[in-house]
Amino acid sequence: MSSSLVEPPEPLGGGVSKPTQSLLRSLKTVLVSTRSLALAARPTVTRWFSTITSIGWGVLLLGALAWVAATALGWIEASVVAMAALFLVIGAAFFMIGRTRLAVATVVEPPRVAVGQALTGELRARNEARGPLVSTSLEFPIGAGGVTYDLPMLLPGAEHTELFVVPTQRRGVIDVGPVRTVRGDPLGLFRRVQEWTDRTEVFVHPRTTHLEPFGVGLVRDLEGSTAQNTSMSDLAFHALREYVPGDDLRHIHWRSSARHGQLLVRQFLDTRRSHIVVIVDSSPMSYDSEDEYETAMSIAGSLLRRGILDEFDVSFATGDVLMVRATAASGGGRTALDACSRAKPQQTNLIEITAEAARQAPDASLVMLVTGRYPEFVALQRAAGQFSVDATTVAVRVDSSQRAGFKAVADLPMITLPDLDQLPIVLSKGLSG
């Protein structure tokens, strides 16, 4: 009797058939590929959606609602609105096809000017595409405002130049740029903005006046420059002289004394370098007007500039601006006036600002406190008391209703100035008093 082989049946629930496994592998491959494509296309899709304006989103929303109403309620009018919205979006999208290839450069010289000084710049745009560039707009922010230039059609390699004016009527820091191209459609459904330059800063320095060299605030500093007055307590050797009773025996030069047959002592020069600290009260409540505050900043700029010319170390404090120990060797004149340009009126406490400046510049030899007409004298005394007693402190009040003058009250020299032009004359009295 012959026997036949019979294949066992597929297990029920105990495994997966080969066709099913193949189908699952194919499905997994499709899902992985789809996910990879989605991730790759995500930046492009995101960039495309970012070009849709609020008007464009409104048209899309209107079209979607009209399509839902036409489908659910059978309204023919709604279907017409949906089709019109679709055609508008598609038509507007054609204006966004293609890329803008430009080389844009801006030149502003000099980057630092005084208030009121004329300053112009140049903007150059060159077409770097292989084909002609259709008319496009360049948005150019300058300070709080800006200008828009309409570029003409540019052939490949062609360049267009525009001149612009930077406003310098007020002290401050003016942001120039970045230059942006704006591309869109006539209906305003799409708008693509592309930046071509970086933001640059133009410093408008306060108006300053010439001051005579400072004559006070000179303190010993072994790293400083020598002065002509002599001292027995420093390390800069100057000459030998005869011994007089009371001289420090450590300063006797024994070899020279033996050669000359009398006691000779070493004489030294003072080595000293001054450190001037200028503090401006930034509180708007201290001044009668914005012009008086600007006068205070001009006074500060003049003092700092004079200090740099005298080869002093200079520091400046006001509001949230703090500049410590700028020197002529490190471009301190530019740094100091840049700090004045950044200063803005803000509600702060003069004593707190002075205390912080004293912590940052404990070796200050000359301190100038510049404020308005309203702070009480006691507050100025407390502010001056934050510095060492070895420092010379002078207070300057800006008061356009008073005549220029100088007086010393309770060991605190007080200068009153109605404007910047009176500073050189009155300041010389304050420093020599």
C-alpha positions as CSV (number, residue, x, y, z in Angstrom):
1,M,0.0,0.0,0.0
2,S,1.5,3.3,-1.1
3,S,1.6,6.3,1.1
4,S,1.6,10.0,0.0
5,L,3.2,13.0,1.6
6,V,0.8,15.7,2.8
7,E,2.1,19.2,3.6
8,P,1.1,20.3,7.1
9,P,-1.4,23.2,7.3
10,E,-0.3,26.8,8.1
11,P,-0.2,27.4,11.9
12,L,-3.1,29.3,13.2
13,G,-1.9,32.4,15.1
14,G,1.5,30.8,15.7
15,G,3.3,32.7,12.8
16,V,3.1,34.9,9.7
17,S,3.1,33.5,6.2
18,K,5.8,34.4,3.7
19,P,3.6,36.6,1.5
20,T,2.4,38.6,4.6
21,Q,6.0,39.0,5.7
22,S,7.0,40.3,2.3
23,L,4.1,42.7,2.3
24,L,5.0,44.0,5.7
25,R,8.6,44.6,4.6
26,S,7.5,46.5,1.6
27,L,5.1,48.6,3.6
28,K,7.9,49.3,6.1
29,T,10.2,50.4,3.3
30,V,7.6,52.7,1.9
31,L,7.0,54.2,5.3
32,V,10.7,54.8,5.9
33,S,11.1,56.3,2.4
34,T,8.1,58.5,2.9
35,R,9.4,59.7,6.3
36,S,12.8,60.5,4.8
37,L,11.2,62.4,1.9
38,A,9.0,64.3,4.4
39,L,12.0,65.2,6.5
40,A,14.0,66.3,3.5
41,A,11.1,68.4,2.2
42,R,10.3,69.9,5.5
43,P,12.6,72.9,5.3
44,T,11.3,73.7,1.8
45,V,7.7,73.4,2.8
46,T,8.3,75.5,5.9
47,R,10.1,78.1,3.9
48,W,7.2,78.1,1.4
49,F,4.6,78.5,4.1
50,S,6.6,81.4,5.6
51,T,6.1,83.4,2.4
52,I,2.3,83.4,2.8
53,T,1.0,86.7,4.1
54,S,-1.9,87.2,6.4
55,I,-4.0,88.2,3.3
56,G,-2.9,84.9,1.7
57,W,-3.9,82.9,4.7
58,G,-7.3,84.7,4.7
59,V,-7.9,83.7,1.0
60,L,-6.9,80.1,1.7
61,L,-9.3,80.0,4.7
62,L,-12.1,81.6,2.7
63,G,-11.6,79.0,-0.1
64,A,-11.5,76.1,2.4
65,L,-14.7,77.2,4.1
66,A,-16.4,77.8,0.7
67,W,-15.4,74.3,-0.4
68,V,-16.8,72.7,2.8
69,A,-20.1,74.7,2.3
70,A,-20.3,73.6,-1.4
71,T,-19.7,70.0,-0.5
72,A,-22.0,69.8,2.5
73,L,-24.8,72.0,1.4
74,G,-24.5,71.9,-2.4
75,W,-24.2,75.6,-2.8
76,I,-23.1,76.5,-6.3
77,E,-22.1,80.0,-5.2
78,A,-19.8,78.5,-2.6
79,S,-18.1,76.3,-5.1
80,V,-17.5,79.4,-7.3
81,V,-15.9,81.2,-4.4
82,A,-13.7,78.2,-3.7
83,M,-12.5,77.9,-7.3
84,A,-11.8,81.7,-7.4
85,A,-9.7,81.5,-4.3
86,L,-7.8,78.5,-5.7
87,F,-7.1,80.3,-8.9
88,L,-5.9,83.5,-7.1
89,V,-3.5,81.5,-4.9
90,I,-2.1,79.6,-7.9
91,G,-1.8,82.7,-10.0
92,A,0.0,84.6,-7.2
93,A,2.4,81.7,-6.6
94,F,3.8,82.0,-10.1
95,F,5.3,85.4,-9.1
96,M,7.4,83.6,-6.5
97,I,9.1,81.1,-8.9
98,G,12.8,81.6,-9.2
99,R,15.5,82.9,-6.9
100,T,17.0,86.4,-6.6
101,R,20.8,86.4,-6.9
102,L,22.3,89.7,-5.8
103,A,25.6,91.0,-4.3
104,V,24.7,94.0,-2.1
105,A,27.2,96.1,-0.2
106,T,26.8,99.3,1.9
107,V,29.6,101.8,2.7
108,V,29.3,104.4,5.4
109,E,32.3,106.6,6.0
110,P,33.2,107.6,8.5
111,P,31.5,105.3,11.0
112,R,31.8,107.9,13.7
113,V,30.7,111.6,13.5
114,A,29.7,114.4,15.8
115,V,26.2,115.7,16.2
116,G,25.1,117.6,13.1
117,Q,28.0,116.5,10.9
118,A,26.8,115.5,7.4
119,L,27.1,111.7,6.8
120,T,26.2,110.0,3.5
121,G,26.6,106.4,2.4
122,E,26.5,104.3,-0.7
123,L,24.5,101.2,-1.5
124,R,25.6,99.0,-4.4
125,A,23.6,96.1,-5.9
126,R,24.9,93.8,-8.6
127,N,23.0,91.1,-10.4
128,E,24.8,87.8,-10.1
129,A,22.2,85.6,-11.9
130,R,22.7,84.3,-15.4
131,G,19.5,86.0,-16.6
132,P,18.2,89.5,-16.2
133,L,16.8,90.6,-12.9
134,V,13.3,91.9,-13.1
135,S,12.4,95.0,-11.1
136,T,12.6,94.4,-7.4
137,S,12.5,96.4,-4.2
138,L,15.3,96.9,-1.6
139,E,14.3,97.7,1.9
140,F,17.0,99.6,3.8
141,P,16.4,100.3,7.5
142,I,18.3,103.4,8.8
143,G,17.8,104.0,12.5
144,A,14.1,104.2,13.4
145,G,13.1,104.7,9.8
146,G,14.3,103.6,6.5
147,V,14.0,103.9,2.7
148,T,12.9,101.6,-0.1
149,Y,14.7,101.6,-3.4
150,D,13.1,100.1,-6.6
151,L,15.9,98.5,-8.6
152,P,15.5,98.7,-12.3
153,M,15.9,95.7,-14.5
154,L,19.5,94.6,-14.3
155,L,21.3,92.5,-16.9
156,P,23.7,89.8,-15.7
157,G,26.7,91.4,-14.0
158,A,25.1,94.9,-14.1
159,E,25.3,97.1,-11.0
160,H,23.1,99.8,-9.6
161,T,24.2,102.4,-7.0
162,E,22.1,104.5,-4.6
163,L,23.2,107.2,-2.2
164,F,21.6,107.6,1.2
165,V,21.8,110.1,4.1
166,V,22.3,109.1,7.7
167,P,20.5,111.4,10.2
168,T,22.9,112.9,12.7
169,Q,20.8,115.6,14.4
170,R,20.8,113.7,17.7
171,R,23.5,111.9,19.6
172,G,23.1,108.1,19.7
173,V,23.9,104.9,17.9
174,I,22.2,104.4,14.5
175,D,21.6,100.9,13.1
176,V,22.2,100.8,9.4
177,G,20.8,97.8,7.6
178,P,20.4,95.0,7.0
179,V,19.4,95.5,3.3
180,R,16.5,93.2,2.4
181,T,14.9,92.3,-0.9
182,V,11.2,91.9,-0.9
183,R,9.5,89.8,-3.5
184,G,5.8,89.3,-3.8
185,D,2.7,89.3,-6.0
186,P,0.5,92.2,-6.9
187,L,-2.3,91.0,-4.7
188,G,-0.1,90.7,-1.6
189,L,-0.8,87.0,-1.0
190,F,2.9,86.1,-0.9
191,R,6.0,88.0,0.4
192,R,9.5,86.7,0.5
193,V,12.1,88.7,2.4
194,Q,15.9,88.0,2.1
195,E,18.7,89.8,3.9
196,W,21.8,90.6,2.0
197,T,24.0,92.6,4.4
198,D,24.7,92.7,8.1
199,R,23.6,95.4,10.5
200,T,26.2,98.0,11.1
201,E,26.4,100.7,13.8
202,V,27.1,104.4,13.2
203,F,28.1,106.4,16.3
204,V,26.9,110.0,16.6
205,H,29.1,111.5,19.3
206,P,28.0,114.3,21.5
207,R,29.2,117.8,20.7
208,T,32.4,118.6,22.6
209,T,34.5,121.7,23.3
210,H,38.2,122.2,23.7
211,L,39.4,122.2,27.3
212,E,42.8,123.2,28.7
213,P,44.9,120.3,30.2
214,F,43.9,119.2,33.7
215,G,46.1,120.2,36.6
216,V,44.8,118.1,39.4
217,G,44.0,114.6,40.1
218,L,47.6,113.4,39.8
219,V,48.4,110.5,42.1
220,R,51.5,108.4,42.5
221,D,51.6,105.3,40.3
222,L,54.8,103.3,40.0
223,E,53.7,102.4,36.4
224,G,53.0,106.0,35.5
225,S,55.1,108.8,33.9
226,T,57.5,110.9,35.8
227,A,56.7,114.4,36.9
228,Q,59.1,117.2,37.9
229,N,58.4,117.4,41.6
230,T,60.8,115.3,43.7
231,S,60.0,112.8,46.4
232,M,61.9,110.5,48.7
233,S,59.3,107.8,48.8
234,D,59.3,106.5,45.2
235,L,61.5,104.3,43.0
236,A,62.3,106.5,40.0
237,F,65.9,107.6,40.7
238,H,66.6,111.2,39.9
239,A,69.9,112.5,41.4
240,L,72.2,112.6,44.4
241,R,72.3,115.4,47.0
242,E,73.9,116.1,50.3
243,Y,72.5,114.4,53.3
244,V,70.4,116.5,55.7
245,P,69.2,115.5,59.2
246,G,66.0,113.5,58.9
247,D,66.7,111.8,55.6
248,D,66.1,108.1,55.5
249,L,69.4,106.3,56.0
250,R,68.3,103.6,53.5
251,H,68.7,106.2,50.7
252,I,72.4,107.0,51.4
253,H,74.5,106.1,48.5
254,W,77.7,104.8,50.3
255,R,79.9,104.4,47.3
256,S,79.4,108.0,46.1
257,S,79.6,109.2,49.7
258,A,83.1,107.6,50.1
259,R,84.3,109.0,46.8
260,H,83.2,112.6,47.6
261,G,84.0,112.5,51.3
262,Q,80.5,113.5,52.4
263,L,77.2,111.7,52.8
264,L,75.0,111.7,49.7
265,V,71.5,110.4,49.4
266,R,69.5,109.3,46.5
267,Q,66.7,111.6,45.3
268,F,63.7,110.3,43.5
269,L,61.0,111.6,41.1
270,D,57.4,111.1,41.6
271,T,56.0,108.6,39.1
272,R,52.3,109.1,38.7
273,R,49.4,108.6,36.3
274,S,45.9,110.1,36.7
275,H,42.6,108.3,36.5
276,I,39.6,110.5,35.7
277,V,36.1,109.2,36.3
278,V,33.1,111.0,34.7
279,I,29.7,110.1,36.0
280,V,26.5,111.4,34.4
281,D,23.2,111.3,36.2
282,S,20.9,109.5,33.8
283,S,17.6,110.1,35.6
284,P,15.2,112.2,33.5
285,M,13.8,113.6,36.7
286,S,17.2,115.4,37.3
287,Y,16.8,117.6,34.3
288,D,14.4,120.3,33.2
289,S,14.5,119.2,29.6
290,E,16.0,116.7,27.2
291,D,18.3,119.5,25.9
292,E,19.8,119.9,29.4
293,Y,20.5,116.1,29.5
294,E,22.2,116.4,26.1
295,T,24.3,119.2,27.4
296,A,25.4,117.0,30.3
297,M,26.4,114.3,27.8
298,S,28.4,116.9,25.8
299,I,30.2,118.0,29.0
300,A,31.0,114.4,29.8
301,G,32.4,113.8,26.3
302,S,34.5,116.9,26.5
303,L,36.0,115.8,29.9
304,L,36.7,112.3,28.6
305,R,38.3,113.6,25.5
306,R,40.5,116.0,27.4
307,G,41.5,113.2,29.8
308,I,42.6,111.0,26.8
309,L,44.6,113.9,25.4
310,D,46.3,114.3,28.8
311,E,47.1,110.5,28.7
312,F,45.0,109.8,31.7
313,D,43.2,106.6,32.3
314,V,39.5,107.5,31.9
315,S,36.3,105.8,33.1
316,F,32.7,106.6,32.4
317,A,29.4,105.6,34.1
318,T,25.8,106.5,33.5
319,G,22.7,104.3,33.6
320,D,23.5,100.9,32.3
321,V,26.7,102.1,30.5
322,L,30.0,101.5,32.3
323,M,33.4,101.9,30.7
324,V,36.4,101.3,32.9
325,R,40.0,102.5,32.3
326,A,40.2,103.4,28.6
327,T,43.6,104.8,27.6
328,A,45.0,106.6,24.6
329,A,47.1,103.6,23.7
330,S,44.0,101.4,23.4
331,G,42.0,103.9,21.4
332,G,40.3,105.3,24.5
333,G,39.1,108.5,22.8
334,R,37.0,106.5,20.4
335,T,35.8,104.1,23.1
336,A,34.9,106.9,25.5
337,L,32.8,108.8,23.0
338,D,31.2,105.6,21.8
339,A,30.1,105.0,25.4
340,C,28.6,108.5,25.4
341,S,26.7,107.7,22.3
342,R,25.2,104.6,23.8
343,A,23.9,106.4,26.9
344,K,20.2,106.9,27.2
345,P,18.0,108.6,29.8
346,Q,16.6,106.1,32.3
347,Q,15.4,106.1,35.8
348,T,18.4,105.2,38.0
349,N,19.9,106.3,41.3
350,L,23.0,108.5,41.1
351,I,24.4,107.2,44.3
352,E,24.2,103.6,43.2
353,I,25.8,104.5,39.9
354,T,28.6,106.3,41.7
355,A,29.1,103.4,44.1
356,E,29.5,101.0,41.3
357,A,32.0,103.3,39.5
358,A,34.0,103.6,42.8
359,R,34.1,99.8,43.0
360,Q,35.4,99.5,39.4
361,A,37.8,102.4,39.7
362,P,39.0,102.6,43.3
363,D,42.2,104.5,42.2
364,A,40.3,107.4,40.7
365,S,42.2,110.7,41.2
366,L,39.7,113.1,39.6
367,V,35.9,112.5,39.7
368,M,33.4,114.6,37.8
369,L,29.8,114.3,38.8
370,V,27.5,115.7,36.1
371,T,23.8,116.2,36.8
372,G,20.9,118.5,36.3
373,R,19.3,121.3,38.3
374,Y,17.0,119.2,40.5
375,P,19.1,116.8,42.6
376,E,19.6,118.0,46.2
377,F,23.1,118.9,47.4
378,V,23.0,116.2,50.0
379,A,22.6,113.6,47.3
380,L,25.6,114.9,45.5
381,Q,27.6,114.9,48.7
382,R,26.7,111.2,49.3
383,A,27.6,110.4,45.7
384,A,31.0,112.1,46.0
385,G,31.6,110.3,49.3
386,Q,31.7,106.9,47.5
387,F,35.2,107.7,46.3
388,S,38.5,107.8,48.3
389,V,39.3,111.0,50.1
390,D,42.4,111.2,48.0
391,A,40.4,111.8,44.9
392,T,39.4,115.3,43.8
393,T,35.7,115.5,43.2
394,V,33.9,118.2,41.3
395,A,30.1,118.4,40.8
396,V,28.7,120.0,37.6
397,R,25.1,121.2,37.5
398,V,23.4,121.8,34.1
399,D,20.9,124.6,34.6
400,S,19.9,126.7,31.6
401,S,18.1,129.2,33.8
402,Q,21.3,130.1,35.8
403,R,24.4,132.0,35.0
404,A,27.7,130.1,34.8
405,G,29.6,130.1,38.0
406,F,31.7,128.2,40.5
407,K,31.5,127.8,44.3
408,A,32.8,125.5,46.9
409,V,30.2,124.2,49.4
410,A,31.3,121.9,52.2
411,D,34.5,121.0,50.4
412,L,32.6,120.0,47.3
413,P,33.4,122.3,44.3
414,M,30.2,123.0,42.5
415,I,30.1,124.3,38.9
416,T,26.9,125.6,37.3
417,L,26.6,125.7,33.5
418,P,23.8,126.9,31.3
419,D,25.4,125.5,28.2
420,L,28.5,123.7,26.9
421,D,30.3,126.9,25.7
422,Q,30.9,128.1,29.3
423,L,32.6,124.9,30.3
424,P,36.3,125.8,29.5
425,I,36.3,129.0,31.5
426,V,34.4,127.9,34.6
427,L,36.0,124.5,34.7
428,S,39.5,126.0,34.9
429,K,38.3,127.8,38.1
430,G,36.9,124.7,39.6
431,L,40.1,122.6,39.1
432,S,42.4,125.4,40.3
433,G,40.3,126.1,43.4
